[in-house]
Amino acid sequence: MSSYRQLCKWSSCSPCEVTCPQPYASACNQPCVTSCGDSRAVVYPPPVAITFPGPILSTCPQESFVGSSAPLAMGS
């Protein structure tokens, strides 16, 4: 063990000098709501008009992008 310490002095060993940038992440989430026109039905006899409200459609599409990058520089 003492021979190992002589080969590599702890004060002379430098840490790894690799610089890594932050990973890239982006997300977009926008609600989308739309409605369709009303429907009408006529019932016979006697004639009666009934109006049904159109459906309301909603969705929340989500778009995401996540990436990583390699280290910018490697120490010697």
Backbone as a chain_set.jsonl record, in Angstrom:
{"seq": "MSSYRQLCKWSSCSPCEVTCPQPYASACNQPCVTSCGDSRAVVYPPPVAITFPGPILSTCPQESFVGSSAPLAMGS", "coords": {"N": [[0.82, -1.193, 0.0], [1.983, 1.217, 0.692], [3.744, 1.572, -1.431], [1.989, 2.106, -3.5], [0.996, 4.618, -2.771], [3.28, 6.098, -3.127], [3.588, 6.045, -5.883], [1.404, 7.467, -6.842], [0.795, 10.465, -5.776], [-1.477, 11.928, -3.643], [-1.94, 14.667, -3.642], [-1.063, 15.461, -6.138], [-2.749, 14.302, -7.961], [-5.237, 15.11, -10.18], [-8.732, 15.928, -10.327], [-11.21, 14.558, -12.557], [-11.824, 16.501, -15.391], [-14.35, 17.148, -16.815], [-16.795, 18.809, -18.569], [-20.186, 19.081, -18.53], [-22.977, 20.113, -20.326], [-26.269, 21.409, -19.483], [-29.023, 19.184, -19.892], [-31.278, 19.327, -22.696], [-34.602, 20.253, -22.547], [-37.972, 20.558, -23.401], [-41.358, 21.489, -23.248], [-44.753, 21.632, -24.268], [-48.025, 22.49, -23.603], [-51.172, 22.96, -24.424], [-54.504, 23.745, -23.914], [-57.355, 22.775, -25.859], [-60.47, 23.612, -26.965], [-63.521, 22.998, -28.517], [-66.7, 23.361, -30.129], [-69.561, 21.752, -31.584], [-72.199, 22.345, -33.981], [-75.72, 22.682, -33.089], [-78.114, 19.976, -33.025], [-81.168, 19.049, -34.618], [-84.353, 17.605, -34.218], [-87.392, 16.399, -35.506], [-90.449, 15.342, -34.359], [-93.183, 13.273, -35.214], [-96.62, 12.193, -34.987], [-98.113, 14.553, -32.762], [-96.528, 17.329, -34.484], [-93.448, 18.1, -33.086], [-90.706, 20.001, -32.156], [-87.458, 19.312, -31.236], [-84.509, 20.396, -29.78], [-81.218, 19.464, -29.622], [-78.371, 20.144, -27.79], [-75.191, 20.792, -29.253], [-72.251, 18.703, -29.166], [-69.503, 19.275, -26.908], [-66.226, 19.334, -27.476], [-63.14, 18.568, -26.072], [-59.624, 18.699, -25.642], [-56.283, 18.069, -24.586], [-53.584, 18.479, -26.042], [-50.225, 17.367, -25.894], [-46.904, 18.193, -26.343], [-43.652, 17.138, -26.375], [-40.118, 17.408, -26.035], [-37.104, 15.93, -25.433], [-33.706, 15.901, -24.899], [-30.254, 14.903, -24.873], [-26.831, 15.755, -24.291], [-23.396, 15.45, -25.272], [-20.327, 15.483, -23.345], [-18.651, 18.652, -23.184], [-15.85, 19.125, -23.135], [-12.986, 17.108, -22.635], [-10.88, 16.281, -19.991], [-7.281, 15.977, -19.714]], "CA": [[0.0, 0.0, 0.0], [2.852, 2.384, 0.717], [4.3, 1.764, -2.772], [0.947, 2.745, -4.307], [0.964, 6.046, -2.416], [4.455, 6.745, -3.693], [3.385, 6.195, -7.326], [0.409, 8.513, -7.093], [0.635, 11.32, -4.607], [-2.851, 12.424, -3.657], [-1.977, 16.1, -3.939], [-0.785, 15.711, -7.551], [-3.807, 13.738, -8.803], [-6.307, 16.093, -10.414], [-10.018, 15.291, -10.635], [-11.632, 14.56, -13.957], [-12.303, 17.831, -15.756], [-15.331, 17.028, -17.887], [-17.883, 19.766, -18.406], [-21.403, 18.623, -19.197], [-24.032, 21.13, -20.341], [-27.583, 20.97, -19.032], [-29.807, 18.545, -20.958], [-32.305, 20.169, -23.291], [-35.963, 19.732, -22.372], [-38.988, 21.549, -23.732], [-42.699, 20.898, -23.284], [-45.819, 22.572, -24.6], [-49.312, 21.889, -23.283], [-52.186, 23.985, -24.64], [-55.849, 23.164, -24.029], [-58.098, 23.094, -27.074], [-61.892, 23.328, -26.767], [-64.346, 23.387, -29.655], [-68.055, 22.806, -30.049], [-70.22, 21.529, -32.863], [-73.526, 22.954, -34.05], [-76.841, 21.957, -32.501], [-78.877, 19.047, -33.866], [-82.608, 19.246, -34.478], [-85.178, 16.45, -34.593], [-88.833, 16.679, -35.554], [-91.193, 14.132, -34.007], [-94.56, 13.295, -35.72], [-97.543, 13.268, -34.75], [-98.163, 15.875, -33.384], [-95.173, 17.842, -34.742], [-92.734, 18.716, -31.962], [-89.29, 20.22, -32.486], [-86.557, 19.158, -30.088], [-83.144, 20.823, -30.103], [-80.179, 18.863, -28.786], [-77.141, 20.947, -27.881], [-74.048, 20.115, -29.878], [-71.23, 18.247, -28.213], [-68.327, 20.109, -26.665], [-65.047, 18.474, -27.529], [-61.946, 19.198, -25.514], [-58.436, 17.862, -25.607], [-55.077, 18.758, -24.143], [-52.427, 17.87, -26.699], [-48.954, 17.658, -25.248], [-45.761, 17.98, -27.216], [-42.443, 17.175, -25.553], [-38.839, 17.071, -26.65], [-36.049, 15.795, -24.432], [-32.471, 15.462, -25.526], [-29.063, 14.976, -24.038], [-25.664, 16.167, -25.058], [-22.13, 14.858, -24.851], [-19.467, 16.445, -22.641], [-18.041, 19.669, -24.043], [-14.407, 18.928, -23.23], [-12.491, 16.054, -21.757], [-9.569, 16.607, -19.421], [-6.201, 15.065, -20.1]], "C": [[0.863, 1.256, 0.0], [3.47, 2.634, -0.655], [3.28, 2.421, -3.695], [0.896, 4.241, -4.021], [2.171, 6.782, -2.989], [4.282, 6.962, -5.195], [2.418, 7.334, -7.641], [0.215, 9.313, -5.82], [-0.731, 11.983, -4.703], [-2.914, 13.904, -3.996], [-1.742, 16.381, -5.421], [-1.869, 15.155, -8.475], [-4.928, 14.757, -8.953], [-7.611, 15.359, -10.717], [-10.324, 15.382, -12.129], [-12.234, 15.917, -14.294], [-13.198, 17.749, -16.98], [-16.459, 17.997, -17.592], [-19.081, 19.286, -19.206], [-22.447, 19.736, -19.173], [-25.34, 20.544, -19.824], [-28.298, 20.264, -20.175], [-30.906, 19.475, -21.448], [-33.661, 19.51, -23.095], [-36.95, 20.86, -22.64], [-40.332, 20.851, -23.798], [-43.72, 21.993, -23.556], [-47.147, 21.866, -24.355], [-50.366, 22.985, -23.381], [-53.551, 23.326, -24.758], [-56.544, 23.636, -25.3], [-59.546, 22.672, -26.857], [-62.646, 23.824, -27.987], [-65.724, 22.775, -29.487], [-68.63, 22.681, -31.451], [-71.606, 22.162, -32.814], [-74.597, 22.072, -33.425], [-77.482, 21.029, -33.527], [-80.361, 19.279, -33.614], [-83.34, 18.004, -34.969], [-86.639, 16.872, -34.561], [-89.56, 15.358, -35.332], [-92.632, 14.298, -34.49], [-95.353, 12.197, -35.027], [-97.631, 13.563, -33.272], [-96.749, 16.42, -33.555], [-94.594, 18.57, -33.514], [-91.273, 18.853, -32.388], [-88.467, 20.141, -31.202], [-85.159, 19.56, -30.553], [-82.183, 20.2, -29.093], [-78.925, 19.727, -28.9], [-76.004, 20.121, -28.478], [-73.018, 19.714, -28.843], [-70.096, 19.263, -28.073], [-67.134, 19.169, -26.572], [-63.86, 19.22, -26.943], [-60.812, 18.191, -25.483], [-57.274, 18.706, -25.11], [-53.877, 18.092, -24.807], [-51.142, 18.28, -25.992], [-47.829, 17.281, -26.184], [-44.505, 18.141, -26.378], [-41.228, 16.805, -26.385], [-37.801, 17.03, -25.545], [-34.82, 15.265, -25.138], [-31.324, 15.539, -24.541], [-27.897, 15.371, -24.918], [-24.421, 15.515, -24.471], [-21.316, 15.898, -24.08], [-18.81, 17.413, -23.618], [-16.545, 19.434, -24.223], [-13.995, 17.837, -22.259], [-11.106, 16.446, -21.271], [-8.515, 15.598, -19.829], [-5.666, 14.327, -18.897]], "O": [[0.506, 2.252, -0.628], [3.702, 3.787, -1.018], [3.648, 3.202, -4.572], [0.764, 5.043, -4.945], [2.081, 7.969, -3.301], [4.774, 7.955, -5.732], [2.612, 8.073, -8.607], [-0.464, 8.866, -4.895], [-1.087, 12.537, -5.743], [-3.893, 14.342, -4.6], [-2.169, 17.422, -5.923], [-1.904, 15.503, -9.656], [-5.5, 15.21, -7.962], [-7.588, 14.278, -11.305], [-9.748, 16.197, -12.851], [-13.071, 16.424, -13.548], [-12.838, 18.227, -18.056], [-17.013, 18.003, -16.492], [-18.994, 19.107, -20.421], [-22.769, 20.251, -18.102], [-25.494, 19.326, -19.74], [-28.192, 20.699, -21.322], [-31.403, 20.313, -20.695], [-33.845, 18.342, -23.438], [-36.775, 21.979, -22.158], [-40.441, 19.75, -24.339], [-43.56, 23.134, -23.123], [-47.363, 20.761, -24.851], [-50.442, 23.849, -22.508], [-53.746, 22.448, -25.598], [-56.338, 24.762, -25.753], [-59.819, 21.5, -26.593], [-62.432, 24.949, -28.438], [-65.888, 21.781, -28.78], [-68.243, 23.4, -32.372], [-72.12, 22.475, -31.74], [-74.405, 20.868, -33.255], [-77.405, 21.263, -34.733], [-80.756, 19.663, -32.513], [-82.992, 17.428, -35.999], [-87.059, 17.62, -33.678], [-89.312, 14.377, -36.033], [-93.254, 15.326, -34.224], [-94.717, 11.289, -34.493], [-97.161, 12.698, -32.533], [-95.849, 16.004, -32.825], [-95.182, 19.517, -32.992], [-90.685, 17.911, -32.921], [-88.755, 20.821, -30.218], [-84.69, 19.111, -31.599], [-82.316, 20.384, -27.883], [-78.47, 20.008, -30.009], [-75.883, 18.921, -28.233], [-72.927, 20.316, -27.773], [-69.783, 20.004, -29.005], [-67.063, 18.317, -25.686], [-63.612, 20.375, -27.288], [-61.023, 16.99, -25.319], [-57.301, 19.932, -25.213], [-53.226, 17.237, -24.205], [-51.005, 19.42, -25.547], [-47.806, 16.186, -26.745], [-44.316, 19.174, -25.737], [-41.305, 15.999, -27.312], [-37.643, 17.999, -24.802], [-34.893, 14.291, -25.888], [-31.432, 16.176, -23.493], [-27.981, 15.323, -26.146], [-24.41, 15.087, -23.316], [-21.61, 17.09, -24.17], [-18.458, 17.039, -24.736], [-16.029, 19.534, -25.337], [-14.591, 17.674, -21.194], [-10.265, 16.889, -22.053], [-8.838, 14.485, -20.244], [-4.751, 13.514, -19.028]]}, "num_chains": 1, "name": "protein.A"}
